[in-house]
Amino acid sequence: MIGDGEALIAKLGDRFSGLRGRITPNAEMDKITWFRAGGLAEVLFQPADEEDLAAFLRAVPEEIPVMVVGIGSNLLVRDGGIPGFVVRLSAKGFGEIERVSETRLRAGTAAPDKRLAAAALEANIAGFHFYHGIPGGIGGALRMNAGANGVETRERVVEVRALDRKGDLHVLSNADLGYAYRHSSVPPELIFTSALFEGMPGEHDEIRAAMDAVQHHRETVQPIREKTGGSTFKNPEGSSAWKEIDKAGCRGKMVGGAQMSEMHCNFMINIGNATGYDLETLGETVRARVLENSGIRLHWEIKRLGLFERGREVREFLGGS
Ligand SMILES: Cc1cc2nc3c(=O)[nH]c(=O)nc-3n(C[C@H](O)[C@H](O)[C@H](O)COP(=O)(O)OP(=O)(O)OC[C@H]3O[C@@H](n4cnc5c(N)ncnc54)[C@H](O)[C@@H]3O)c2cc1C
């Protein structure tokens, strides 16, 4: 049962004795996600460093689920919570960014995207300005192939270090990451720990101007100060998600405390005390309306995690069982 994280920790007892990271039972995911909504993680583990994470993964029996979250800017956690372990990398152990050559930077995956953009500016490396406007971390950017302003993560990644569910280390090339629009095909159990990026030689003032333009554009078209998860749905082939949502009459649509933003109608926002149920029901309502209006099946960009609360399940397109 979620809410009994102490029992899970007690069950694993001595296996965890050598770990240096922080273990928190019944962790409130609404304190982590940008939506400020959702249930508990049965146990949250914040490893001290890569070695500590590997030791943790070796210690957790294979049948107990382990999943990783980043800064939480692309997550909808369901109200029934997340069973097993949620791993969140700490800035202390995984937040370093270093310049390794004239055009290359290595970044820990807990570093915010904005810090990578700032480090590239400082090193006069062009091609990272788009990260200045994305509020997530490098781990999430690698997983989501985050992109903006015509550039995507896949255009900058050289290689990524990752641990698998058994704690074994893998070094993945760009091709191994299997990138497509807002998608990587690597198995979800891989936890990225750091990545090597490459840009181009650049001029400080030009890079600064590109970053300022990114920020200015965001402030005028996106509700960036709201409790949101960014773009709710991926753009469908040949159109934009927001256009389809607008045409289906869903701009400003509300369910409980959740609303499709009036400012940018592909952004879902928590306008008060939205639950995970409100947010997901609103999302599926929009999908159903768009399907009915234009025949397009929108796909979630936001990652939905965890279990529904009993009796409050949300069906795809609000369909029957
Ligand atoms: C206001 C706003 C604007 C946004 N604008 C953009 C935009 O322009 N472009 C864009 O692409 N996105 C945008 N986003 C979405 C989001 O910021 C990105 O997807 C970001 O890359 C997610 O990073 P995160 O650290 O928050 O990841 P999370 O939301 O915490 O997690 C997202 C996914 O990444 C996985 N993950 C996280 N860390 C790791 C790791 N270390 N190893 C393996 N998997 C990991 C998680 O399991 C999950 O599947 C926006 C969001 C907001 C709130």
The ligand as a MOL file (V3000), in Angstrom:
LIG
                    3D

  0  0  0     0  0            999 V3000
M  V30 BEGIN CTAB
M  V30 COUNTS 53 58 0 0 0
M  V30 BEGIN ATOM
M  V30 1 C 6.7330 26.3410 -18.3910 0
M  V30 2 C 7.2950 25.1250 -19.0970 0
M  V30 3 C 7.8490 25.2600 -20.3600 0
M  V30 4 C 8.3740 24.1420 -21.0360 0
M  V30 5 N 8.9100 24.3040 -22.2840 0
M  V30 6 C 9.4590 23.2450 -22.9170 0
M  V30 7 C 10.0540 23.3970 -24.2090 0
M  V30 8 O 10.1030 24.4670 -24.7870 0
M  V30 9 N 10.5740 22.2930 -24.8080 0
M  V30 10 C 10.5680 21.0770 -24.2110 0
M  V30 11 O 11.0750 20.1090 -24.8090 0
M  V30 12 N 10.0070 20.9000 -22.9960 0
M  V30 13 C 9.4590 21.9520 -22.3330 0
M  V30 14 N 8.8930 21.7740 -21.0990 0
M  V30 15 C 8.8200 20.4280 -20.5130 0
M  V30 16 C 10.0030 20.0310 -19.6340 0
M  V30 17 O 10.6340 21.1710 -19.0630 0
M  V30 18 C 11.0340 19.2040 -20.3910 0
M  V30 19 O 10.4700 18.0190 -20.9060 0
M  V30 20 C 12.2090 18.8070 -19.4920 0
M  V30 21 O 13.2310 18.2730 -20.2880 0
M  V30 22 C 11.8360 17.8100 -18.4070 0
M  V30 23 O 12.9140 17.7510 -17.5000 0
M  V30 24 P 12.6750 17.4300 -15.9460 0
M  V30 25 O 13.9970 17.3810 -15.2820 0
M  V30 26 O 11.6900 18.3570 -15.3610 0
M  V30 27 O 12.0890 15.9510 -16.0630 0
M  V30 28 P 10.8180 15.3090 -15.3310 0
M  V30 29 O 9.6000 16.0820 -15.7090 0
M  V30 30 O 11.0920 15.1530 -13.8890 0
M  V30 31 O 10.7720 13.8740 -16.0310 0
M  V30 32 C 10.4560 13.7680 -17.4080 0
M  V30 33 C 10.8950 12.3840 -17.8970 0
M  V30 34 O 12.3090 12.2950 -17.8560 0
M  V30 35 C 12.7170 11.1410 -17.1380 0
M  V30 36 N 13.9750 11.4490 -16.4470 0
M  V30 37 C 14.2430 12.5060 -15.6220 0
M  V30 38 N 15.5080 12.4370 -15.1790 0
M  V30 39 C 16.0570 11.3200 -15.7240 0
M  V30 40 C 17.3440 10.6920 -15.6230 0
M  V30 41 N 18.3230 11.1920 -14.8630 0
M  V30 42 N 17.5510 9.5380 -16.3270 0
M  V30 43 C 16.5780 9.0110 -17.1010 0
M  V30 44 N 15.3430 9.5380 -17.2240 0
M  V30 45 C 15.0890 10.6960 -16.5450 0
M  V30 46 C 11.5690 10.8560 -16.1610 0
M  V30 47 O 11.5320 9.5010 -15.7860 0
M  V30 48 C 10.3610 11.2450 -17.0230 0
M  V30 49 O 10.0260 10.1780 -17.8920 0
M  V30 50 C 8.3550 22.8690 -20.4090 0
M  V30 51 C 7.8050 22.7370 -19.1190 0
M  V30 52 C 7.2800 23.8470 -18.4690 0
M  V30 53 C 6.7190 23.6790 -17.0840 0
M  V30 END ATOM
M  V30 BEGIN BOND
M  V30 1 1 1 2
M  V30 2 1 2 3
M  V30 3 2 2 52
M  V30 4 2 3 4
M  V30 5 1 4 5
M  V30 6 1 4 50
M  V30 7 2 5 6
M  V30 8 1 6 7
M  V30 9 1 6 13
M  V30 10 2 7 8
M  V30 11 1 7 9
M  V30 12 1 9 10
M  V30 13 2 10 11
M  V30 14 1 10 12
M  V30 15 2 12 13
M  V30 16 1 13 14
M  V30 17 1 14 15
M  V30 18 1 14 50
M  V30 19 1 15 16
M  V30 20 1 16 17
M  V30 21 1 16 18
M  V30 22 1 18 19
M  V30 23 1 18 20
M  V30 24 1 20 21
M  V30 25 1 20 22
M  V30 26 1 22 23
M  V30 27 1 23 24
M  V30 28 2 24 25
M  V30 29 1 24 26
M  V30 30 1 24 27
M  V30 31 1 27 28
M  V30 32 2 28 29
M  V30 33 1 28 30
M  V30 34 1 28 31
M  V30 35 1 31 32
M  V30 36 1 32 33
M  V30 37 1 33 34
M  V30 38 1 33 48
M  V30 39 1 34 35
M  V30 40 1 35 36
M  V30 41 1 35 46
M  V30 42 1 36 37
M  V30 43 1 36 45
M  V30 44 2 37 38
M  V30 45 1 38 39
M  V30 46 1 39 40
M  V30 47 2 39 45
M  V30 48 1 40 41
M  V30 49 2 40 42
M  V30 50 1 42 43
M  V30 51 2 43 44
M  V30 52 1 44 45
M  V30 53 1 46 47
M  V30 54 1 46 48
M  V30 55 1 48 49
M  V30 56 2 50 51
M  V30 57 1 51 52
M  V30 58 1 52 53
M  V30 END BOND
M  V30 END CTAB
M  END
